[in-house]
């Protein structure tokens, strides 16, 4: 089998698993996952049609990956911030309020900025070199403040972004019901693109409408008495997934309609029973199981990957019992 034939076979198999009803040969057919496989196959075939193989294939692949990631192919230099017309996006007054003489966006890399303070100190910030992971739900990733990263690992010119990203692991929770979704955050550690783990240990909580720094001891005391219990949050996510996000659109409509007809006392009992089973997720060593993929699997009755885990099996079996109420 030729390589392009092997690649097409793999894409077809993956697409079939993603959506058994998708017509891979129909150019007008659309499915989010399957269409991604088709696009990847198209790019792969293009490289093969250009007779790339061995070293040249790898070299071309790396170029393509950098371009798709929005990364420059040659190092950025300080001159790149001034090479083309770079219209300031911030007024002099606004800059002065931040203690800056100038703040320029790189014309070759839109995520990269050059800041110069009023006394002439120059620093750089790349908005795209890091992202956060919620340790209580590893599938929850997001972007937030990374000022500490620029201090620990300052960007210097010439700058060539690393292949990977800095992954920052954090935890957030609610310590006071009056403060909305969360009011306390711990930035615990990060992993560098090379795989090195570095402790951060920055802790903050909301006081008088502002986030302020607190000690680790204060943080741990607030965490012990948090009001948004993990097991209740996971139970809520699982029920939403079961009813509204783990089946066809037609089936979801049917489940949602049926759920609305259940008595309040029945819904309360389901929540309470599921919350008890989800105490399993309150242990930090079990955070890794609280992911979108596993929640989907539990709601769909796909237990093969964790059939040796009694706690997850009990949760999955209970959810399948709830489905019977919605049938």
Phi, psi and omega per residue, in radians:
X1 nan 2.274 3.110
X2 -1.270 2.778 -3.049
X3 -1.073 -0.708 -3.126
X4 -1.204 -0.499 3.076
X5 -1.244 -0.711 3.095
X6 -1.081 -0.779 -3.126
X7 -1.080 -0.737 -3.141
X8 -1.147 -0.695 3.112
X9 -1.048 -0.782 -3.130
X10 -1.105 -0.719 3.139
X11 -1.165 -0.658 3.120
X12 -1.158 -0.729 3.135
X13 -1.105 -0.806 -3.127
X14 -1.112 -0.718 -3.138
X15 -1.150 -0.692 3.134
X16 -1.060 -0.674 3.125
X17 -1.246 -0.627 3.135
X18 -1.177 -0.810 -3.098
X19 -2.623 1.690 -3.083
X20 -1.022 -0.390 -3.074
X21 -1.647 0.006 -3.096
X22 -1.365 2.328 3.110
X23 -1.588 1.778 -3.054
X24 -1.104 -0.476 -3.062
X25 -1.588 -0.082 3.129
X26 -1.528 1.986 -3.091
X27 -1.133 -0.333 -3.115
X28 -1.700 -0.113 -3.137
X29 -1.240 2.478 -3.111
X30 -2.352 2.272 2.996
X31 -2.632 2.334 -3.011
X32 -0.917 -0.967 -3.098
X33 -1.195 -0.836 -3.088
X34 -1.150 -0.629 3.121
X35 -1.165 -0.533 3.060
X36 -1.164 -0.723 3.094
X37 -1.085 -0.718 -3.138
X38 -1.139 -0.692 3.124
X39 -1.156 -0.727 3.116
X40 -1.103 -0.710 3.122
X41 -1.116 -0.688 3.120
X42 -1.067 -0.768 3.116
X43 -1.143 -0.694 3.132
X44 -1.096 -0.802 -3.140
X45 -1.117 -0.596 3.121
X46 -1.089 -0.740 3.100
X47 -1.127 -0.730 -3.133
X48 -1.168 -0.639 3.141
X49 -1.181 -0.382 3.085
X50 -1.518 0.198 3.091
X51 1.110 0.527 3.053
X52 -1.409 2.404 3.065
X53 -2.757 2.815 3.094
X54 1.001 -2.233 -3.063
X55 -1.097 -0.725 -3.093
X56 -1.174 -0.589 3.098
X57 -1.129 -0.800 3.134
X58 -1.107 -0.715 -3.140
X59 -1.121 -0.791 3.136
X60 -1.135 -0.690 3.112
X61 -1.053 -0.751 -3.133
X62 -1.142 -0.647 3.081
X63 -1.101 -0.802 -3.122
X64 -1.087 -0.750 -3.137
X65 -1.075 -0.774 3.135
X66 -1.099 -0.727 3.131
X67 -1.141 -0.729 3.136
X68 -1.162 -0.493 3.120
X69 -1.534 0.052 3.140
X70 1.243 0.455 -3.108
X71 -1.795 2.408 -3.133
X72 -1.145 2.675 -3.112
X73 -1.511 -0.354 3.058
X74 -2.239 2.703 -3.055
X75 -1.018 2.510 3.038
X76 -1.364 2.445 3.047
X77 -2.085 2.901 -3.132
X78 -1.051 -0.551 -3.134
X79 -1.128 -0.423 -3.117
X80 -1.141 -0.367 3.113
X81 -1.336 -0.261 -3.075
X82 -2.136 -0.039 -3.039
X83 -1.109 -0.701 3.119
X84 -1.966 2.975 3.096
X85 -1.080 2.115 -3.085
X86 -2.117 1.580 -3.073
X87 -1.259 2.175 3.127
X88 -1.032 2.379 3.141
X89 -1.708 0.085 -3.090
X90 -2.415 2.441 -3.107
X91 -1.228 2.777 3.122
X92 -1.067 -0.653 3.141
X93 -1.129 -0.747 3.133
X94 -1.132 -0.729 3.114
X95 -1.078 -0.780 -3.121
X96 -1.065 -0.620 3.115
X97 -1.118 -0.458 3.112
X98 -1.697 0.119 3.126
X99 1.313 0.430 -3.071
X100 -1.995 2.534 2.999
X101 -1.514 -0.647 3.125
X102 -2.727 2.738 3.041
X103 -2.521 1.931 -3.024
X104 -2.018 2.423 3.064
X105 -1.625 2.336 -3.112
X106 -1.183 2.275 -3.119
X107 -1.294 -0.281 3.119
X108 -1.687 -0.301 -3.064
X109 -2.586 1.753 -2.956
X110 -1.127 -0.345 -3.125
X111 -1.489 -0.104 -3.040
X112 -1.791 2.309 -3.111
X113 -2.229 2.602 3.093
X114 -2.058 2.032 3.120
X115 -1.920 2.352 3.082
X116 -2.141 2.163 -3.124
X117 -1.334 2.946 -3.124
X118 -1.078 -0.454 3.125
X119 -1.675 0.179 2.984
X120 1.661 0.082 3.125
X121 -1.381 2.282 -3.093
X122 -1.910 2.268 3.058
X123 -2.319 2.829 -3.107
X124 -2.233 2.594 -3.136
X125 -2.445 2.228 3.101
X126 -1.910 1.917 -3.088
X127 -1.144 -0.262 -2.994
X128 -1.952 0.223 -3.078
X129 -1.656 0.015 -3.123
X130 -2.611 2.722 2.991
X131 -2.589 2.810 -3.107
X132 -1.715 2.637 2.992
X133 -2.189 2.254 3.060
X134 -1.345 2.001 -3.033
X135 -1.129 -0.427 3.137
X136 -1.413 -0.277 3.099
X137 -2.588 1.506 -3.033
X138 -1.030 -0.274 3.087
X139 -1.470 -0.099 3.118
X140 -1.620 1.805 3.107
X141 -2.045 2.633 -3.083
X142 -2.827 3.000 3.089
X143 -1.931 2.498 3.124
X144 -2.746 -2.955 -3.076
X145 -0.998 2.324 -3.141
X146 -2.316 0.509 -3.130
X147 -1.011 -0.664 3.130
X148 -1.093 -0.556 -3.139
X149 -1.157 -0.701 3.129
X150 -1.165 -0.478 3.088
X151 -1.365 -0.679 -3.114
X152 -1.338 -0.684 -3.110
X153 -2.276 1.260 -3.068
X154 -1.100 2.487 3.085
X155 -1.417 2.312 3.119
X156 -2.177 2.683 3.086
X157 -1.639 2.530 -0.065
X158 -1.230 2.587 -3.036
X159 -2.038 2.136 3.046
X160 -2.185 1.885 -3.075
X161 -0.948 2.461 3.097
X162 -1.230 2.776 -3.096
X163 -1.102 -0.705 3.139
X164 -1.692 -3.022 3.141
X165 -2.137 2.815 2.973
X166 -1.352 2.205 -3.129
X167 -1.888 2.044 -3.047
X168 -1.804 2.187 -3.092
X169 -1.774 2.190 -3.047
X170 -2.404 2.895 3.121
X171 -2.391 2.361 3.086
X172 -2.357 2.586 -3.106
X173 -2.764 3.038 -3.109
X174 -1.896 2.167 3.123
X175 -1.845 -0.215 -3.141
X176 -2.486 2.105 -3.066
X177 -1.030 -0.340 -3.125
X178 -1.335 -0.114 -3.002
X179 -1.817 0.304 3.050
X180 1.496 -2.362 -3.047
X181 -1.392 -0.691 3.111
X182 -2.723 2.737 3.127
X183 -2.473 -0.011 -3.100
X184 -2.383 2.426 -3.072
X185 -2.468 2.436 3.042
X186 -2.126 2.114 3.027
X187 -1.646 1.828 -2.867
X188 -1.542 -0.938 -3.128
X189 -2.813 2.973 3.055
X190 -2.349 2.813 3.032
X191 -2.098 2.172 -3.107
X192 -1.292 2.885 3.097
X193 -0.992 -0.436 3.125
X194 -1.523 -0.023 3.083
X195 1.695 0.082 -3.132
X196 -1.414 2.313 3.094
X197 -1.597 2.273 -3.114
X198 -2.252 2.168 3.116
X199 -1.237 2.455 3.110
X200 -1.961 -1.017 3.075
X201 0.992 0.976 2.996
X202 -1.853 2.216 -3.080
X203 -2.186 2.362 -3.113
X204 -2.461 2.624 3.031
X205 -2.503 2.843 -3.101
X206 -1.548 2.227 3.084
X207 -2.448 2.172 -3.117
X208 0.962 0.675 3.067
X209 1.425 0.074 -3.129
X210 -2.253 2.586 3.062
X211 -1.438 2.201 -3.125
X212 -2.181 2.682 3.121
X213 -1.281 2.483 3.078
X214 -2.337 2.933 3.125
X215 -1.389 2.900 3.095
X216 -1.098 -0.650 -3.136
X217 -1.133 -0.741 3.111
X218 -1.112 -0.710 3.139
X219 -1.076 -0.841 -3.105
X220 -1.122 -0.576 3.100
X221 -1.204 -0.718 3.085
X222 -1.148 -0.679 3.141
X223 -1.105 -0.684 -3.131
X224 -1.110 -0.536 -3.063
X225 -1.953 0.414 -3.130
X226 -1.010 2.656 -3.126
X227 -1.714 -0.325 3.091
X228 -1.688 1.582 -3.062
X229 -1.208 2.378 -3.080
X230 -1.036 -0.756 -3.083
X231 -1.098 -0.623 3.116
X232 -1.238 -0.640 3.109
X233 -1.158 -0.755 -3.139
X234 -1.157 -0.729 3.122
X235 -1.045 -0.746 3.117
X236 -1.097 -0.760 3.113
X237 -1.091 -0.718 -3.128
X238 -1.142 -0.751 3.140
X239 -1.132 -0.712 3.092
X240 -1.095 -0.751 3.132
X241 -1.093 -0.780 -3.116
X242 -1.047 -0.789 -3.041
X243 -1.453 -0.684 -2.910
X244 -2.124 0.009 -3.033
X245 -2.663 0.609 -3.135
X246 -2.516 0.469 -3.128
X247 -2.736 -3.083 3.097
X248 -1.161 2.823 -3.138
X249 -1.024 -0.700 -3.141
X250 -1.117 -0.756 -3.136
X251 -1.196 -0.667 3.114
X252 -1.077 -0.771 3.108
X253 -1.014 -0.705 -3.114
X254 -1.186 -0.756 -3.132
X255 -1.136 -0.747 -3.129
X256 -1.107 -0.705 3.109
X257 -1.100 -0.758 -3.140
X258 -1.165 -0.688 -3.134
X259 -1.059 -0.672 -3.135
X260 -1.139 -0.423 -3.108
X261 -1.485 -0.207 -3.135
X262 -1.195 2.528 3.111
X263 -1.148 2.539 3.102
X264 -0.920 -0.686 -3.137
X265 -1.133 -0.595 3.098
X266 -1.200 -0.775 3.119
X267 -1.085 -0.718 3.132
X268 -1.100 -0.744 3.136
X269 -1.111 -0.728 3.116
X270 -1.072 -0.802 3.125
X271 -1.057 -0.758 -3.104
X272 -1.173 -0.766 3.139
X273 -1.134 -0.743 -3.133
X274 -1.202 -0.630 3.106
X275 -1.097 -0.656 3.098
X276 -1.116 -0.779 3.125
X277 -1.121 -0.566 -3.084
X278 -1.424 0.073 2.988
X279 -1.009 -0.391 3.074
X280 -0.914 -0.632 -3.063
X281 -1.408 -0.105 -3.117
X282 -1.321 -0.303 3.118
X283 -1.444 2.222 -3.125
X284 -0.912 -0.535 -3.131
X285 -1.243 -0.229 3.140
X286 -1.840 0.022 3.094
X287 -0.969 -0.599 -3.057
X288 -1.072 -0.339 3.141
X289 -1.530 -0.191 -3.116
X290 -1.552 1.312 -3.135
X291 -2.192 2.811 3.113
X292 -0.996 -0.759 -3.111
X293 -1.063 -0.817 -3.112
X294 -1.216 -0.665 3.086
X295 -1.074 -0.700 3.077
X296 -1.093 -0.782 -3.118
X297 -1.094 -0.736 3.123
X298 -1.076 -0.704 -3.103
X299 -1.323 -0.437 -3.131
X300 -1.626 -0.043 3.139
X301 1.318 0.413 3.138
X302 -1.717 1.591 -2.954
X303 -1.805 0.015 -2.999
X304 -0.974 -0.728 -3.027
X305 -1.272 -0.288 3.111
X306 -2.330 0.567 -3.113
X307 -1.149 -0.287 3.114
X308 -1.611 0.025 3.134
X309 -1.806 1.798 -3.045
X310 -1.048 -0.677 -3.089
X311 -1.152 -0.773 3.113
X312 -1.172 -0.656 3.116
X313 -1.079 -0.714 3.135
X314 -1.126 -0.689 3.108
X315 -1.132 -0.795 -3.140
X316 -1.093 -0.744 -3.137
X317 -1.167 -0.631 3.108
X318 -1.146 -0.723 3.126
X319 -1.100 -0.645 3.096
X320 -1.175 -0.529 3.057
X321 -1.201 -0.645 3.082
X322 -1.116 -0.653 3.138
X323 -1.042 -0.598 3.138
X324 -1.102 -0.566 3.085
X325 -1.185 -0.426 -3.104
X326 -1.664 0.054 -3.103
X327 -1.543 nan nan
